[in-house]
């Protein structure tokens, strides 16, 4: 009875945890600040005017934006292709208006159809732009409407070439601006450098704005029980990682509140996230940035930064740079861009175990070249690591099996008197030195590893569309034919047969139903997680059979 209660408790806790997590993703906590926007001080101590929109210099940040202008025929598309990115840069504004991830198909069976992040379609609009805006009193035609020029309309990273440079140029009112994109082989981080030369007779002052905009239209997924975060996020010295949902932005704008209580931050970054992928603006770590958010009337949600004031005297040059990351959430590449950017990969509260699992599986995968077999081998390693504890548990279960005749005798003696039956049972356990919960130890051991692997499968882009064998084409999705859940039910039934039978017939029936409950629940889980449980059950059956047999032989010899 104690075992049954404990197992049911574990099932309820596990199910409750996953349901709570799913609810939490749908209803994220909102933390907003209500301090007014302070002015940003430049290096000379002079205060800048209040933050204005990169696209409407005369409108304060708190004023609603009317719309974001679409590209017109004045602009021209520049096609840029590396080994991992296929991009289109619009010369009007000089920003990337389409970004395809060549190594990540939308679905496993459509390798020719890559994931598209940045795009300029109204229903799925998702853009990252940066622009130099003149401060009040320093007007120029350099705006988001400015049309740049380039030496070519097609750029491609060639074999043996590690970097690809794309330079855009603009001139007006004595000001010359070069906006250079630097792409790197195998990397999703793009270096962007602005170079200014002031040939006018007066100084030019302005700021660099960098922002990410997208509509609240998450991409369709097929991950069943997975609920990944979709929205904005940021990092500051005071908050390594903070989610800013679209609901947060709506509330901020409605109440006239600022994104942060102190929006002036040194370094940090802003990002837009979706399952497995993100984009982020990362300024130099020693620069002061003014963080802001904006909701446009046409449904675009924006998070961005305004850099410190730029002052270019006549005849002087100036340069500044940033990084734009657009791609998958690969831990090593995110850390290389910013030490805190990898926090966007959410492995849950058991993240140390998840990271350890990923490290081990990556090394196993390097040998077997199959993520499914990596899970199998990792599961076997875990079982071997806890063999000693499993041995103690299975010996306890073997002792419980030996007590079955005595338990039956107690039942016949006390009948329906549950109080006396329970008291006599506990006395029997005490005299025989048996722990009734000892057999539950394997389940207890599995729980943290199960949860950690769940988050690893749900969040690690390395396991996205990872095939196993035959009908399993994607370990991050549920088994399409439910073969693994059926195998899981079978292995759990075998484990039940090897375990002591409860003396109460009702309890015995409930224990036999438990595998069906687990099987139905796991039908919606990622196939990789069910694979882990099937392998774990199979190895446990072998261990239990061997340990129980060895125990019975040693007991028989002593007698």
QUIQUI-V589909 format. One record per residue. SS is DSSP state (A for helix, B for strand, O for the rest). BURIAL is # if it has 16 or more other ideal C-beta (glycine too) atoms within 10 Angstrom, else .. Layout:
BEGIN
SS/BURIAL, SS/BURIAL
END
This chain:
BEGIN
O/., A/#, A/#, A/#, A/., A/#, A/#, A/., A/., A/., A/., A/., A/., A/#, A/., A/., A/., A/#, A/., A/., A/#, A/., A/., A/., A/#, A/., O/., O/., O/., O/., O/., O/., B/., O/., O/., O/., O/#, O/., O/., O/#, B/., O/#, O/., O/., O/., O/., B/., O/#, O/., O/., O/#, B/#, O/#, O/#, O/#, O/., O/., O/., O/., B/., O/#, O/#, O/., O/., B/#, O/., O/., O/#, O/., O/., O/#, O/., O/., O/., O/#, O/., B/#, B/#, B/., B/#, B/#, O/#, O/#, O/#, B/#, B/#, B/#, B/#, B/#, B/#, O/#, B/#, O/#, O/#, B/#, B/#, B/#, B/#, B/#, B/#, B/#, B/., B/., B/#, B/#, O/#, O/., O/., O/., O/., O/., O/., O/., B/#, B/#, B/#, O/#, O/#, B/#, O/#, O/., O/., O/., O/., O/#, B/#, B/#, B/#, B/#, B/#, B/#, B/#, B/#, B/#, O/#, O/., O/., O/#, O/., O/#, O/., O/#, O/#, O/#, O/., O/#, B/#, O/#, B/., O/#, O/., O/., O/., B/., B/#, B/., O/#, O/., O/., O/., O/., O/., B/., B/#, B/., B/#, B/#, B/#, B/#, B/#, B/., B/., O/., O/., B/#, B/., B/#, B/#, B/#, B/#, B/#, B/#, B/#, B/#, O/., O/., O/#, O/#, B/#, B/#, B/#, B/#, B/., B/#, B/#, B/#, B/#, B/#, O/., O/., O/., O/., O/., B/#, B/#, B/#, B/#, B/#, B/#, B/#, B/#, B/#, B/#, B/#, B/#, O/., O/., O/., O/., O/., O/., O/., O/#, O/., O/#, O/#, O/#, O/#, O/#, O/#, B/#, B/#, B/#, B/#, B/#, O/#, O/., O/., O/., O/., O/#, B/#, B/#, B/#, O/#, A/#, A/., A/#, A/#, A/., A/., A/#, A/#, A/., A/., O/., O/#, B/#, O/#, O/#, O/., O/., O/#, B/#, B/#, B/., O/#, O/#, B/#, B/#, B/#, B/#, B/#, B/#, O/#, O/#, B/#, B/#, B/#, B/#, B/#, B/#, B/#, O/., O/., O/., O/#, B/#, B/#, B/#, B/#, B/#, B/#, B/#, B/#, B/#, O/., O/., O/#, B/#, B/#, B/#, B/#, B/#, B/#, B/#, B/#, O/#, O/#, B/#, B/#, B/#, O/., O/., O/., O/., B/., B/#, B/., B/#, B/., B/#, B/#, B/#, B/#, B/#, B/#, B/#, O/#, O/#, A/#, A/., A/#, A/#, A/., A/., A/#, O/#, O/., O/#, A/#, A/#, A/#, A/#, O/#, O/#, O/#, O/#, O/., O/#, A/#, A/., A/#, A/#, A/#, A/., A/#, A/#, A/., A/., A/#, A/., A/., A/#, A/#, A/., A/., A/., O/., O/#, A/#, A/#, A/#, A/#, A/#, A/#, A/#, A/#, A/#, A/., A/., A/#, A/#, A/., A/., O/#, A/., A/., A/., A/#, A/#, A/., A/#, A/#, A/#, A/#, A/#, A/#, A/#, A/#, A/#, A/., O/#, A/., A/., A/., A/#, A/., A/., A/#, A/., A/., A/., A/#, O/., O/., O/., A/., A/., A/., A/#, A/., A/., A/#, A/#, A/., A/., A/#, A/#, A/., A/., A/., O/., O/#, O/., O/#, O/., A/#, A/#, A/#, A/#, A/#, A/#, A/., A/#, A/#, A/., A/., A/#, A/#, A/#, A/#, A/#, A/#, A/#, A/#, A/#, A/#, A/#, O/#, A/#, A/#, A/#, O/#, O/#, O/#, O/., O/#, O/., O/., O/., O/#, O/#, O/#, O/#, O/#, O/#, O/#, O/#, O/., O/., O/#, A/., A/#, A/#, A/., A/#, A/#, A/#, A/., A/#, A/#, A/#, A/#, A/#, A/., A/., A/#, O/#, O/#, O/#, O/#, O/#, O/., A/., A/., A/., A/., A/., A/., A/#, A/., A/., A/#, A/#, A/., A/., A/#, A/#, A/., A/., A/#, O/#, O/#, O/#, O/#, A/#, A/#, A/#, A/#, A/#, A/#, A/#, A/#, A/#, A/#, A/#, A/#, A/#, A/#, A/#, A/., A/#, A/#, A/., A/., A/#, A/#, A/., A/., A/#, A/., A/., A/., A/., A/., A/., A/., O/.
END
